[in-house]
Amino acid sequence: MYRKLLGVAVAATVAISVAPAVAYGATPESGTAAQGDTPTPPAVEQDDSTDVPEESGPEETAEDTASVGNVDAAEMEDLRQAATEEGITLEEAVTRYGWQDDFVRVANQARDSFPDTYAGAVVAEDGSSASIAFKGEAPVTVTNLAKTVRHPVKVLGGRPYSEEELRQTLKATHYEILARPDVATSSGEYDVETGVITIQTQPKEPITDPAAKERFRAALLPARLASSNPAIKIDIEVADQLEFQPQAYIRGGGLLNTTGGEAVCTTGFTVKKGSTTGVSTAAHCGYPSKQRYHNHDTNDYTIVTRKGSHSGGHGDVAWFSRGSYTAAKTFYYNKGKTRYVDETRWAVQGVRLSNYGRTSGYKSSAKIYRINLCFDRECDMVAMDKAVTKPGDSGGPWFNGTSAYGIHSGVAKIGGKSRSVYSEVRYLPQALGVTVLER
């Protein structure tokens, strides 16, 4: 018997992965600090999961396979797209990026296995090499795993801080500054290789006089004491204006629309909470609370209802019910084309990713610039090396091949450059209590 599917068409015969235990750097509950975790201001949250009963899907004919079902074929298609965007040959793209998925697999294993000493993983800007670092001695198991990657990978010990220390120090400093009555907004990032955290702050009232601006900055300096590790340095800068633009809009046609038919956002990956399934998007796409969900190339739709949202310490994410459709284990990676999700991945600096948005379409040339970024009340965000997304793309998937990485949020100016920004799907259990549906 076939059913109409939420997301795309796919056979529903594969077991669902369950939510992991509390993950690296995560809090057991959104908005509440775990022991040793950074206290954060209450996140903007909405949980309507008990208010929306699940509906049975209609018995309508649908295909039961994804457009691209093979993992290698999916990755090769992303590499071909990257080659087109960068103006290089496919052979050059394979040489430059073809090994990165294996490297991310090893780096993710290192991060999950040694959360207290893992000190970051980085792909060199020119793609010539990669490294995984640790506070203290590098584990032999990681050194051996790194040898399985078809590319030079250095495993380094002796870094004086862990990445979790950087993450917690950034969040503590950022939220301390953000709570000040004379601060309009704040953003923060860190360089995992140097241990330098940079916080940019926008005053509530504009300051043009250089001396007054320096006095304002000096008043913020006590926040630098947030680091208990002297190897971590904190730089505080005063900005005239911080720029972040969520990428939802109200025109055109597409995937997640108002009940009146106006375009809102793109959806990300289908998700599961217990026996309940639905679809993810960005938190700022969660209004109105009832919207139309459309598959591609059809005027048919189902009404979906917001079941939860989180705008805070674990990003900008929300999820909606499945309406009268059945949740699929696939996602749209291009207009009318679908893939399975086989696993979820943590972001790794320097790695190339793909994205799909209802406005900008399918693209594959952006690389991860920074992880665990903070911007206003949202932290644990990932910034790319450039802006490749447009209004209407919010909520869409970031991925590589059949691996799910993130849910698109918007564009922010970071380091003097506009960059696409997403929320990590690995934090969905902490942010919303859901996990991505996998094949």
N, C-alpha and C positions, 0 to 999 in steps of 0.2 A: 504494500500500500504506500502511495506517495503522498507527501505533504508539501504545502507551500512553506518556503523556508525564509528565515530571517537572515539576511546577509547574502547568501548564495546557495546554490543547490549542492548537496553532498549526502552520501549515505551515512546514516546515523547508527553504525554498528560497532564503533570503536569506544573503548572505555574512556571515561572522563578522568583527567588528572585531578587530584584533590588538592586543597590549599596546603601549602607547606607550613612547617612550623615557623615561628617568628623569624624572619629573615635577617640577613646582615644589616645592621644599622636600623632596624625597624622597631616601631613601638607596637605593643600588642593591641593598642586601641587608638584610633585616630583622635588627635587633640589631647591625649593624655600621655604624660611622660613616663616611660618605664624606668626602672632603677638604673641610674647611670646615664640616662638619655637626656637630651636637651629639652628643658621646659619650653613650650611654645605657646603663643596666644591661641585662644580657641579658634579652630578652623571654622570656616563657613561651611556648615554641613546640613544636609537634608536627607533623611532616611524615611522613605515612604514604602518600604518593602512589605510591610504587613498590610498595607491598604489596597494592594493591587492583586487580585486573584489571577492565577494563570489561566489562560484560555486554551482550549484544544484547537489544534490547527485543522483547517479544512482538508478534505481528502481530494487534493488537486494534483494533477500530474506535474512533476518537476524532474529535471535531470538529477542523477545521483552521483555525479563526479565533478571534480573541480576542473577548470580549463587547463590548468597545469598541475598534475598530480605528482610529478617526479621532483625530488629535492634538487638534484643536479641540474635539471632543466630549468627550474625556477631561478637558481643562482646564476646560471648562464644567461638567462634573459635579463636579469639585473645588470650583469656585466656588459652585455650588449648595449643596454640603454645608457650605462655610464660612458661607454666608448663613444656613442653618438653625441652625448652632451659635452664631452670633453674634447671631441675632435681627434681622438686617437684610434688606433686599430683595436680590434677585439683581442688580438694576441697581446698587445700592450696592456689592455685592461686586465686580462687574466694574470699576466705577470705582476702587475701592480697591486691587484686586489684579490686575486683568486685564493690566496692563502689565509685571508683575514678571518674567515669563519672558523677555521681550525684554531687560530690564535685566540679568538674570543671564547671559544669553548674552554681552552686551557685557563685563560685569565678568569673566567667565571668560576671554574672549579677552585682555583686558588683563592678567590674572594670568599666563596662560600665555606671552604674548608679551614681557612685561617683568617677569620674576620678581625681578630685583634692585632695581627701583625702585617696583614696585607697593606701595602703602601702604594697601590696604583699600578695600572698597566697603560702603556702608551705605544701607539704606532708612530714612528718618525714621520715628520711632515712630508718628506719626499718618498715615503713608503719603503725605504731601503732596509729598515730593520724595525724591531719591536722589543719592548722590555717589560718585565714584571718585577716590581720591587717589593721589599719587605723591611719592616722595622726589625732590627736585629738580624739573626741568621736566616738565610733563605732555606726553606724546607727542601730536602732532597727529592721528595716526591714531585714537587713542582718543577725542579730542574730536569727530572727525567721526563715529565709530561711535555715540557717545552721542546724536547727533542723530536716529538711526533709531528711538530708543525713544519710544513714544507717551506721554511723561510728562516733566516737568522733571528733567534729570540734570545735575548740576554735575561738571565734571572739574577737579580741584584739583591744583596743583603746590605745591612748597615745604614739604612735610611733612619734618621732620628725621630720619625713620626710615622703613624699609620694613617691610611686614608680615612678611617673612621674618626680619628682625632681631628683631622682637618674638617670633616663634615660637621661634627658636633660643635667645633669652635666657630665655624662659619655661621651655623644656625643660631648659636647663643649670642654672638656679637650682632648679627643682623637683627634679630628680634628685640634685643635690648635697645638698639638705636631706633628701630621702627616704633617702639612704644613711647618715645619722647614726644611731648606735646608740640615741640617746635619743628618736628620732622614730618614732611608730607609723605615721603616714601623712601625706600631704600632698596638697593640690590647688592648682591655679593657673589664672588667667585673665588676659587683658589687655583693655584698652579701646583699640581701634585708633584712636580719634579723639583720645585724650589721651596715648597712649604710656605709660600707667601699668599695670604688672603687679602683680597682687595674689596673694600666696602665703599660703594658710592651712595651718597645721601643727598636728597633734594630737600632744602629747607621749606617750611610751610609758607614763609614770606620770602619773596625774591631778595637776594643779596647781591648787589653790584659792586660795592666797595671792596677791594681786595683785602684790606685790613680787617674789615668786618667779617669777611668770609673766613679768614684765618682764625679769628676769635671763635667763630661758630665751630670750625673744625676742632680747635683746641678743647672746646667744651665736650666734644664727643670722645676724646682720647681715653678717658677711663674705661670705655668699652673694650679697649685693647687688652685689658686684664682678664678677659674671658678665656684666654688661652692658659691652660695649666702646664703646657709644654713650651719651654723657652725656645725650642727649635722652630716653632710656628710663629711667623711674623704677620702682623696685621697692619695694613695700610688703609687709612680712611681718607676719602676724597669727597669734596663738596661739589655737586653737579648743579648746573642751572636747571636742567630738566632731564629726568629719566624717561626713556621711551619704551613702552611695551604696548603692543596692539594685538588684542585677541582677534582671531580671524574668523568671526561669524559675521554674516550679513543678511539683509532682508530683501533680496531680489533674485530673480532667476529661478531655475528649477533644479531638482536633484534628489537627494537622499533623505535628509532629515528636515522636514518642513513643518510650518505651523498648520493647525487644522484648517486654516483658510487657504493653504497651498503656497504660502510664501517660503522661499528657501531660507534655511537657518544654518545648518552645519553638515559635516560629513560624519559618519559613524566609524568607529574603530574596529574592535574585535568583539565577537560574541563572548559572553562571560557566564559564569555559573556561581550560584550561592546556594549550597545545599542541593536540593532538587529543583531549584528555581533557575531559569535561564533568562538571558536578556542580551542587550547590546550596549557597548561602552561608547562614550564620547567625552568631550571636555565639559567641566563643570559650568563654564559660562555659556554652554549650549543648552543647559538644562531648563531654560525658561522660554516659552511657557512649559508647564509641567506635563501637558498632553500635546503630542505632536504626531504628525504623519511619518511613518517610515516607508520609503519606497526602495525597491530593488532597481537596478539599472534597466533602462530601455523599456519601461512599462509605466502606465498611468495608475496601475493598481497600488493600493497601500493598505496598511493596517495602522490603527491608532495605538501608539505606545505611550506609557506613562512613566514619568521619572520615579525610580525606586530608591535612589540615593545619590548624593553628590558630596564632593570634598574639594575645598579650595583652601589649602593650608600646607602643613609640614610635609606632605607627600605628593604635592602637585595640584593639578587642575583637572579633575576627573569626575565623571558621573556615569550612571547606567540607567537604562530604561527597560521596561518590560518587553516581552516579545510580541505583545498583542495577540493576534490570531495566527501568527506564523510560527514555524518551528525553527529553533536556533540551530544554525549550521556551524560546522567546525572549519569554515573557510572564510575568506575575506576578499574583497575586491582590491586587486593591486593595480588595475588599469580599467579603463572604461569597458564594462561588460565582461571582464576577464577575472578569473578567480583562482585562488590557491588555498591549500590546506595550511593550518597552523600546526607545526610539529613540536615546537618548544618556544619558551620565552627566554630572553637574554638580558643581562645587565649591559649597560652602555660601557664602552671602552674608548678612551680618547684616541682620536685619529682614524677610527674605523669608518669606512664608507657605508651609508645606509640608503634605502629607498623610501619613498613616501608616495601616498596617493591622496589627493584632495579633489573635491568635486569641481573646483575652479581651475586649479593649475594642472590637474591630471597626474600622470605617472612620471617620476623623475628619480635619478639614481646617482647623482654626482656629489651630494653633500656629505661632508665628513664631520664626525663628532669633535667639537672644539673644547667643551668643558662639561663635566658632570657635576651633579649636586649643587647646581646654581640656585640662588635665592633671588626672588623678585617680588617686592611688596610682601604680601602674606604667604606667598607660595614658595616652597623650597623643594629640594630633591628634583629639580628640573634639569634637563639636558639641553645644551645649546649647540647648534651646528656651526660650521665654519662660514656659512653664508645664508642668506634668505632665499629660499626656493619656493615658498608658499605664498598664497594669496587669500584675501577675504573669502570666507566660505569653506576653507580647508580645515578649520578647527574641528577637532574630534577624530580626524582621519588617522590611518595607521602608519607608523614607522616600522620598517621591517628590513630583513635581508633574506632573500630566498623564502623559506617557509618558517623562519624564526621571527617572532613578534618582539619588538623592542619598546614601542611607545605609542602614545596618543597625542596627537598634535594640539598645541595650545595657541601659538601665535608667533609674532616676531618681536624681538627685543634688540635694543642697541646695546651691545656689550663689547668693551674694548674698542669703542669708536666705530663699530661696524654693525649693521643690521644682520640679525641671525634668526633663523627658524628655531623654535623652542618646543620641546615636548615633555610629557610626563612619562616616567618609566612604568611599564606594565608589571614589573616585578614588585612594585609597591601597591598594586591594587588590593591585595589581601589586607594590608594595613589601612589603606585609605577608604575602601568600600566593603571589605569582607568578601570580595569576589575573586575568581581566578579566570584566566583566559581558557576558553574551550580549545582542546587540542585533539589532533587525530589519534 
